């Protein structure tokens, strides 16, 4: 399963762009298109290819499919809010084994969406770990918490972004960093600060992505590394 991971990931990337285009065309035909490219966000299902991939990795490692939840029954209790829906859960015999969040972003509006994505990811992790501390998941051992992100590779996401420093200096790694670089730093820091067990970050252009091509900006955030850690975690419970 891990040997052909790049090809499987490529199919997930192609599925993302094909689904996004189909949703946008369908909304245009029905005359209910959202403003700008928001139709590609509100339609959902773009990340299903990646959720399929993670599901296959988990079941190939020996976890029966009946314990993998996606689309339905994906709510977990939180500490700061009643529940949070995750993109994929593995729960066996009242034991939480895996929770995965899979997100993406395309242009042209990277600024506000970057802030929304980062705040959402940090808040979800804080909510889960605090609920875990309070035994919301019964006697579950520490679960695998994964964060997967795909960014559109384009001029707007690769261009340097100015930062405002009216009172204090920002950390130097953010000075002149593009949104692509910001997301790389963000995904890495999520793991360094133990918000998530591991994180993966890939980029893809509209044209190449439709053919299943993608890039990995940093080896420590590769989908291969994400998959190996996920498989190693679930295999311990087989």
N, C-alpha and C positions, 0 to 999 in steps of 0.2 A: 504493500500500500504506500509506504513512504518512498519507494523507488520511483514511482511514476507521479509523485506529488506535483512537480512543476507542470506537467501536462494537465493534471486535474485542476490545478489552480488556474491555468490558462483558460480552461473551459468555464470556470466560474467567472473570470473576468469578462469573457465574451458574453456570457449570459447576462451579466450586469448591464453592459452597454446595449445589448439587444432589447432587454426588458425596458430599460429607460426610454429608448427610442420608440418602442411600441406604445408605451403609456402616453408619451407626449403626442404621438400621431393620433391615438384614439381620442384623446381629449380635444384635439383640434377638430376632428371630424364631428364630434358631438356638440361642438360649440361651447364646451364647458372648461376650456383651458384655463389653468391658473395663471396668475401674473408671472411673466418672465419664464424662467426654467423651474419654477416651484412645482410644476406638474410632475417632474421627475422625482421629487421628494415625497409628495403626498400620495403618490401611487403605490408605494411600497413594493415589496417582492424583488427589488433589484439585488439584494444580498442573498437571495435564496440559494444561489450556486455555491456560495461559501458555506452556508449553513449545511447544505447537502454534503460538502466535503468534510466538514468537521464531524458530522453524523457518521459518515463512512469510516473515518479514522477511529471513532469511539467504538463502533460496533465491530470493526476488524480487530480491535484490541481485546475483544471478548465480552463487552457489555451488551446484553440483549437490547434490541431496538425498543422494547416495551418500556425501558427506563429512560429513554431519550425523549425529551419534550421540546416541541417547537410549534409555533403558530397558536397552539392551544395549551392551556394549563401551564403557562410560563410565568405565572406570578409567584413572587417570593415576598414574604413579609419584610417590611423595613422597620427601622427604628424611628426615623424622622417623618415617615409617611406610612400609611397602612400597607401598601404593596408597591412593587416595581415589576414591570414586565421585562424579562430578559429574552434575548433572541434564541438561546438554546440552554436547556437545563438537562442535567443528568441526576436523577433522584431514584435511588434504589433502597427499598425497605426503610423508608423514612430517613434516609441518609442523603444529604446533599453532597454530590461529588464534583459537579462542574456547573459553572455559570459563565456564559460567553456573551459578549456584546460585540456586534459587527456593524460598523458605521462607515459612511463615505461622505465625500463632498466634491461637488463640481462647481465650476465658475458660473457666472463672473463675480459673485459677491462672496469673497473669501473672508473679509474682515469680521463682520458680525457673526457669521456662521462658525468661524474659528472659536470665538469666545463661547458661543452656545455649546459647541461640541466639547470643549475642554471642561466647562463647568458641569455639563451633564455627566461626563465620564468620572470626574472626581467625586461628584455628589453621589452617584450610584455606588461607587466603591465604598465611600464612607458609610453610606446607609447600610450596605450589606455587612460590612465588618463590625459595625456597632451592633446590629441585630444579632450577628453571630456571637459576639461577646455576651449578649444577654440571653443566649440559648434559644433564639427563635427557631433554629434548625435542629432542635433536640440535641442529641449527642453526636452530631456529625463531626468527623475530623475536619481539619482545615481544608476547605474545598479549593479546587482549581478555579481561579477567576481570570478569564482571558479577555483581552481587548484587541480587536482586529480593525484596522482602518485602511481604506483605499482613497487616494486623492487623485483628482484629475491633474495630469501633467500638462501644463500649458504655460504661456508667457506670464499670465497673471499670478500663477502659483509659484513661479520661479523668480520673479522680480523682487529685488530688495524692498523691504517695507520699513518706512521711517517709524521711529517710536517717539512719543512725547514724554519728556522728563521735566515737568514744571517744578518738581520739588526734590525728587531723589533720582539717582541713577538706576537704570534697569540693569539686570545682570548682563555682563558683556556678551554672552553668547547670543543674546537677542538683538544686539545692535546690527542693523542692516540685514537681518535674517529674513529670508523669504518665507512665505507660508509653508512651503514644502519643508524648509529647514525647521520652522517652528513646530510642525507636526512631528518631525523626527525627534526633536528634543522632548516634546511632550510625551510621546509614547515611551521613550527611554526613561524619562523621569517617573512615569507611572510605575515602572517596575523597580527602579532604584529606591523609590520611597515606599515600596511594598503595597501600593494601592492595588496592583494586579500581579498575579503570578507571573505572567508573561504577556508580551504585546507584539503584534506584527504590524508593519507599515509598508504598504506598496503604493506605487503610482502607475498611472496608465493614461495614455492619450486616447482621444475619441477614436481616431483612425486605427491605431495599432491595437487598441483594446478590443475592438470588434473582431480582431483576428486572434485574440487570446494572448496578446503580448503585454507584459508589464515589467516594471523595474523595481528593484529593491534598494532603496537609498543607503541602507546600513545592514551589515551582516547580522548584528545582534538583534535586529528587528525583522528577520526574514520569516517567511511563512514556514520554511523548513524547520527552523528552530522552534517556532510556536507549536508545530505539529508534534515534534519529538517530545517536548515537555508535556503536552496534552496526553499523548499516548502513554508516556511513562507514568503519569499520574493515575490514569484510569486502570492501567494494567495491574497496579498494586491492589486493586479491589476485585479483580477477577477471581 
